[in-house]
Amino acid sequence: MESTVSSVALRFALCKIAEISGCATAARVLVKVVPGGTHRVYVAVIPIEHCEPVYQYISKYAQVSPPNAGDPLILTAVQAQRVIDAAYGFVAPHQHPELMGEEQC
């Protein structure tokens, strides 16, 4: 069974990643859930001037392929959960040594 991810949790995670990446986009990140039959699809819109560092972060730490600059980020529930995990440091340090020693908020 697919886990349920809140659009609010995903938005907060994307805002956290923007903050980690040095961007101030919190008020402008939009996330919508699109029901797709038995699966949910999450669509996130990040301002084009700030999306590249966010997309680089999620590509590196959440193993999510980034869209083209300016395109919305489209995620499955599993991918959305990986983004949330990456934002709050739930990624295993042995998978990403760069996270070791960084202060986690």
C-alpha positions, 0 to 999 in steps of 0.5 A: 500500500502506498504511503500518504504524504501531506501536501503541507509536509512536502511544501515545508520540506521543499521550503527547508531545502530552499533554505538549506540551499540559500534561497528564500522561497518559502512563501512562493512554493506551491504544492498540489495533490492530484488524485490519479486513481489508486496513486497520488501525484504531487505537483510542486511549483518553485520560482524559476529563479530559485528552483535550480539549487532545490532541484540539485539538492533533491537530485543528490539526496532524494534520488529524484530526477529534476525537471527542466528549469521552470517546469513543475516538480512532479512526484509520486508518493514514494518520491515525495517521502524521499524529499521529506526525508532528505530535507530533515536529515533522515537520509542514512549518513553512509549513503551521503557522507556530505551530511555527516557533520552538518548541523541538522535543523 
